Amino acid sequence: MEKFNFKDHKNSTIAESYRKIAANIEYANIDKNIKTIMLTSSLASEGKTTTVCNLAHVMADANKKMLILDLDLRKPAVHRKYNISNNVGLVDLLMNKDDFNNYVHNIDKNLEVITTGKIPTNPFEIINSKAIKELIKELSKYFDYILLDTPPIALVSDPITIATYADAVILTIAHGETEKEIARKSVASLKHVNANIIGTILNKVPVNKNNKYYYQYNYH
């Protein structure tokens, strides 16, 4: 998975690519009806979680109040990106019906994270529950954008369900790794549930030895 960190490379080519992605999201949200954005990929190791984290930093740096919500209840990764505890998180919040502020990790100015917490035995039931939809609706009152990190589409059905209640969807595709047919099937699956696909991110595109990868956004 790509190791680029926005905070350490604010003036890099990669950071500028992320800024363009953020700008395109703003254009897609001209009517201000997008609050929750699901980011997914076809397969594992396409750089999805790294993309979520760095995009959140770029948007927070632009004075957007951001929340990353880890909805990969099978193999969560956001807590590892930030080296923060995952002892309690989203699952515990839902079960305890508690104040969400008790589960928020402050990462940076304008950027907060809620990790998954304990891995449940019934992830799909939680993902498809009324409780999580109501929680996301409540969280939307306090943030400009919520980025939802989800599992790969080709592996489990969770992201297809999440796409039905996310305001928008962005598909991450790894250059030179993701087969075209798999990517097409992922898009078809999302369209089948009328997901609002606002773009795709082609990442891990080689540039040069100084900026190993960059991220290209295709607007829909």
N, C-alpha and C positions, 0 to 999 in steps of 0.2 A: 504494500500500500504506500502511496506517495507520502513522503515525510515533510513536505513543504508546510511551514507555519507562517501564517500571514503576519503575526505580530513581529516576527524577526525579519521580515522582508517586505515592508510596506511600500518600498519604491521599486520592487522588482516587476518584471514582465508578467509573472504569474499573478501578483497582486492586482495589476491593472486589468488582467483578464477577469478576475473576480469582480472588480468594480464595474466592468461592462455587464456582467451577469446581473449584478444588483440593479444597475440602471435599467436593464431590460425588464426585470421584475417590476420595477416602478412603472414602466410604460404599460405593462400588462395589467397593472392595477390602477389604471387611470380613474376608474369609477370607485376606487377605494372599497371594493367588495371582497378583497383577498386578504385574509389574516393568517390562515394556516396553509403552509406549503409542505407537501409530502415530497421527500426526495428518496428515490429508490433506484435500484439497478436490476439488471437481468440476473446476474450471478454475483457470487461473493468476490471480494478482492478487486473490485472495479474502482475503488477510491471514493465510494459514496460517503462514508462517515467523515473522511478528511474534507471532502467538499462541503458537507453540512457545516462543519466547524469553522472552516475558513470563510465561507460565505457569511456565516453569522457574525464573525469578527468584522468583516468589511462593512456590513450593514450597521452594526453597532457603532463602528468608527464614523459612520455617516449620521450619527445621532438618532438611529432607530432603536427603540427598546425591543430587544430580541430575547426569545426563549428557545432553547433547543430542548425538545422532548424526545427522549429515546423510546421509540415504540417497537424496537426489536426485542421482543420478550423471549426470544429463543437464544440469540447470541449477541447480547448488547456489547457495544464498543465505545460509546461516547465517554464513559467514565475512565476508560484506559487512555483515551486521547488527552484528558486533562489530569490524569493521575489523582482522581478524587474517589471517595468512598462510594460503593454501590450497595452498602448494607441495607439501606432503606431507600425507597424511591417511589415511582409511579404506582406500582402494585400495592405497596403499603398504604399510600395515600388513598387509593380507591377503597381498599378494605377497611381502613380506619375512618373513612369519611372525615378526614382531618383538614386543617387549614393548609393550603398548598405551600404557604410561605415556610412551613416547617421542613419542607423537602427540597427547597431551592438551593442550589450552589451558585454563589456569585463568582463568575469567572473574570469579568472585566467590566469596565464602565459600559452600561447598557446591555450587558450580556449575562444571562443566567441559564442554568441547566437543571433539568430534572431527569435523573437517571431512572433506569427501570426498577431498581430494587431487586428483591428476591425473584428468581426465575420461577414463574408459576407452572403448575402441571397442566393448566388449561389455557395457554396463551390466546388461542383463537376466541374462546368465550369472552375473555377480557377485552380483546380488540373489538369484538362485535357487540359489546355491552352498551346499554343506555347510559351507564355511569360514566364511561370514558368520553362519550359524546358530550354529555353535560359538563364534564370537567373541562374539556377543551373549549367549549363555548364560554365557560366562566373565565378561563385563563385569557381568552381573547380580549377581555375587557381591560387587561392590564399591560398588554404588549402590542407593539406595532405589527410584529410578525412572529409566528411560531413555526419553527422548522421542525418537521417530523422526520426523524431518522427511522427507516423501516427495513425489514428484511428484503432480500432479493425476490423478485417476482417469480422467477423460474423455479424457485425452491419451495416456497410456501404460498398459501393463498392470503395471508395476512395483509399484504400491501394492497391487494385488490379490494378488500373490505375497507381498509383505511381510505382508499381513494374515493369511496362513495360519500365520505363526510369531510374530507379535506377540501379546502376552497380551490386548491390548485395542486398540480403534480409536475415535478421535473424528473426526467429519467436520466441517470448517469450511465454513460457508455465508455468503456476503456478502449482507447485507440490500439488497434493491433491485437486485441485480446477477445473482445466480444464478437461472436459470429453474427453476421447480418440477419440470418434467419431467426436467431434467438431474440435479437433486438426487435425485429418485426413482430414476433409473437408477443413480446412484452407490451408493445404499443397497442396491439390488437386487443389484448386482455384488458388494458386500461380503457380503451375506447368502448369495449363491450359493456362496461358499467358506467358509461358516460362521464368518465373522469375528465376534469378540466386540465388537459395537458398544455402547459404554457411554454414548454421548451424542453430541449435535451441538452445535456452537457457532455461534450466529447472531451475526456480528460486523458492525461498521460500522453499528450501529443509532443513528440520530441521537438525541441527548439534549438538549443545549443548547449555547450558544456557548462555554461554559467547558469542558465535557466533550464534545467533538465526537462521540465514539463510545463505545458500551459493548458489552460482550460478554455474551450471554445463553446459558446452558447448559441444554440439555434432557436430562434424565436418562432413560436407557432401562432 
